[in-house]
Amino acid sequence: MRSDIAKLVICVAIDVIDFTVISWIPGAGLVIDLINTLVAVLLFGPIGLVALWEAANLAEPIDAFVPTMTLLAVTQLGKAKKKAGAPELPRG
């Protein structure tokens, strides 16, 4: 569980840096998006390739508004809880 929280913290930090600093550096967006995808694949496996959508969008300030890395971390955190056998809440 701690490793999942560490991954979430890393992803939030990457998204904050992407939104506040990187998105305003001309020409750095594509390179940073490819590096972010590599980090996502290292952290989450093949599902990390979802982060490639940011590289497809050349309007860097626009894609910085979507916290892709954080969303990936949160979805994988929920997946890990299900695998661990956490009880599900009754729906009703």
N, C-alpha and C positions, 0 to 999 in steps of 0.2 A: 504494500500500500504506500509506503514511503517513496518508493521509486516512481509511482504514479503521480504523487504530489510534486516530486522534483521535476518530472517531465512537464507538469502543468505550469510550474513556476518558470521553467526555461522558456516554454512557449509563450507565456504572457509577456515575459521580458523581450523576446524577439518581436512580438507584435507591437509592443509599446515603442521600441526603437524604430521599427519599420514605419510606424505612424508619425512619430515626432521628428525623427532626424532624416532617415534614409529617403523618405518619399519626396523630400525637397532638394535632393542632390541630383542635378541633371545627369542622366546617363548611367547612374548607379543602380537604378531600379531593376533592370533585367538581371544583372549579375547577382544582386542580393536575393532576388526571387528564386534564382536557381540554387543558390547556397541554402536558402530556407527550405527548398524542396529536398535537398540532400540531407539536411538536419532532420526533417520530418520522416524521411525514409529510414534514417538511422534510429530514430526514436520509436517509430511505430510500424516499421516494415512497409510492405507494398501499399498499404492504405495511405501512406504519406505522400504518394504520387498525386493525391488530390490537390496538394499545394501548388502543382504546376499551373493551375488555372491563373494564378497571379502573374506568371511569366507571359501568358497569352494576352493579357491586357497591358497594352503599352502606356496607358494613362496612369502612371504610378500613383499620383495622389488619390485617384479613385479607388484602386484596389487596396490601398492602405487602410481604408475605412472598414474593411471586412477582416476580422481577426482570425484568419484561416488556421494558423497554428494553434491558437487557443481553442477553437472549435474542435479541431482534431483531438487535442488532449482531453477535452471534456467528454467527447464521445467514447474515447478509449477508456477513460476512467469509469464510465458507466458500464462498459463492456466487461471490464475487469471485476467489477462488483458482482455482476451476474455470474461470472465464472467461479467466483469465490463462494457462491451459494448464499448470498445475502437474501433474506426473506423479502418477498415482494409485498407491497401494500395491497390490501384488498381494494378492488375497484367497485364502486357502487353508486 
